[in-house]
Amino acid sequence: MKIILTSLFSLFIVCIGWGQVGTLRFMHYNVLMFPDANPNKAFRLRPIVNYLQPDIISVNELTAQSGIDSLMKYALDTSKYAPAPWIADGTLISSLFYNKQRVGILRAYAVASNPRKTFVYQMYYKDQDFTLHPDTIKFRQFVVHLKSSQGTDNEFQRAEQTGTIRWHINQNVDKRNCILAGDFNMYTSNEEAYQNLLLPGSGQFFDPIDRPGNWSNNSSFSDIHTQSPRTTSFDNGVTGGMDDRFDFIMTTEDIIDGRYGMRYLPNSYVSVGNDGNHFNKSIIEAPTNNSVPDSVLQALHLMSDHIPVIMDVEFDPANAFNGIYELANTSCNFTPELLQQTAFKKAIIASLDGKLIFNLLPKDSFPKLAAGIYLISVITENNEMCRQKWAVID
């Protein structure tokens, strides 16, 4: 086997073909001042979760850590779900629950922002065939609760908080695979806070359904409104029927196009319980709402003055190596002999169309390759990746 080194791919982009994939469902829900407003309503969440089967549940408006304990006890299957580490933040706190069988948390922390902290969870996908794809997909979930109400001062605070999120992403080495979920409390896409998220550059976010406009009290957006499913007041909730799009899940562009192992599944973004026919009405009023089973509809009506939003994301671990590591600025000219004399974490051999051929660890002997053109990606001990194209001749 003779290997000819060809030019370094400093500007090479691998066009990955998606093979065996898994799908995770993301759900965001403002649970309305829980448990303070009504400590006995945790069981209302159970039929919603059982029906939707989300893998990651981000929430707003927890008022105490006891709310986490109550939801785990009365709403969530503890053999499946686990809570993220609790981070205190005044009286209205955001948090996250996750399917511990399918995802894990590497780190949980909060970014200082006004008037509430922004919560960040560094997470990873648990590939079912970890021996084949040991470089599993990593992503960051941001959970935010922006300042409520209209008015210049409130809009300024919302803009300040989204600006802080963009600043934080810019300060991080890995800017890929980011998801932002929360109660944005925005009335129009023209608001500065929303435009901050759309600004080109690192950490630019995208609305998966691409529905900009004046959302508030506008029947043109009746199918994506998330507040309020009620027209009667209880548990300190807002009334008025479905007329505002406050709750969002947004992603960075790499999740829209599937660049780094995660890909938004088109048409999976849903405002749960909104059939588009209840503008300025309760979701349980006529006409009959058949968007979800009646037991779920009733639970949505009673649980909160918001409804949850969900979206599905496909995960392809075979593509994970393309996005976890930083590209080295220096060139590399590895031969099989030099590679085995070099300190590295792993070398990944792939075909030109992105198909994984072999994961080579330092202890492994170099495999015999059939004649052809291959991409070699060497991950150094400093977590840098240099890439090269090899031509193998028998």
C-alpha positions, 0 to 999 in steps of 0.5 A: 500500500503506497500513500501519496500526500496531496494538498492540505484542505485548509478551505475544504468542506466535506459534504456529509451524507446522513446515514443512521440517525437518531432524533431528539425532541426539544420542548420549552414550556413556561410553567407559570410561577410554579410552585408558588401560584399553585403547588398542587398542579405538577400532575398536570404536566404528566399527560403532556409529557407522556403524549409528547415524549420530549427528550429535553424539557426547558422551563421558565418560571420556577419559583423554588427548587421544590418545584423541581422536586415536585415535577420529578415526583408527580409529572416525570418518569424518574427512570427516564428523566433527570433534572439539570443542576439547580442554579438559583436566580431570584424568584423566577428561575429557569431550568431543564430536565433531560432524558438521561438515557439519550443525553448527558450534561457536561456542565451547567452554568449561568451567564449574568444578564438583566433582569434574569440570568441566562442558563447554559447547559453543555450537553452531549448525545448518547450514541447507541453505538458509541464504539463506532462513533466515540466522538459523540455530538456536543451542543449547548442549550441556552434557556432564557426568560426575557423581560416582560411587557411593552414599553421602551424600558422593557424593550431595552432590557430585552435587547440588553439580555440578547446582546449578552447572549451573543457576546457570551457565544463570541467569547467561547471557542466552540460556537457550534450547535447552539439552541436558544429556548425561552419565553422571549416576551416579544411582540414583533420581530422588529424589536431590537432584542430579536434583531440582536439574535439575527445579526450575522456572525458567531452565534447568529440564531435562526427561527426554524419556521422563519415567521417574522412579523408583528405577532401580537394580536395578529390573526396571520400568526394564529397558528404559532401563538403561545399565550394565552390558552385561557380566557378565565383567570386562575393561578395568577395567569394571564387571560385573553385567549391565543394572541401572542407568540412569546415562546420560542426555540431558535438554533444556530445555522449549523443545526438548520443545515446539519453541518455538525451532526445535528439537523432540524427536522423540517415541519417538526416545530409546533405550538402544542395545543394550538390548532390555528382556530382559536385566535383570541379564544381559549384552546378548549372553546368551540370549535373543537380543538383536535390538535392533541387528545382532549386529556392533553388539551385540558392539561395544557389549559390548566397547567399554565397561561402559556403552551409549550413549543417543540421541535425535533432534531436529528443526530448523526454521530458519524458526522460528529467529528466534523464539528467538535474540534478546532482546525489547526492553523499549521499544515500537517504532513502525516504518513502512517509511519509519522502518525504512529510516532506522533502524540495524538488523540485520534485519527479519523479516516473518511471517504470523500463523501464523508463516510467514516472508514476508521477511527484510529487510536494511538494504540492501534495499528494502521489499517490496510486501505483499498486503493482510493482517495481518503480524508485523514483528520488528525486530532492532536492532544491540544484538541486541534484538528488538521486535515489532509487528503491521501491517495492510496495506490496498491 
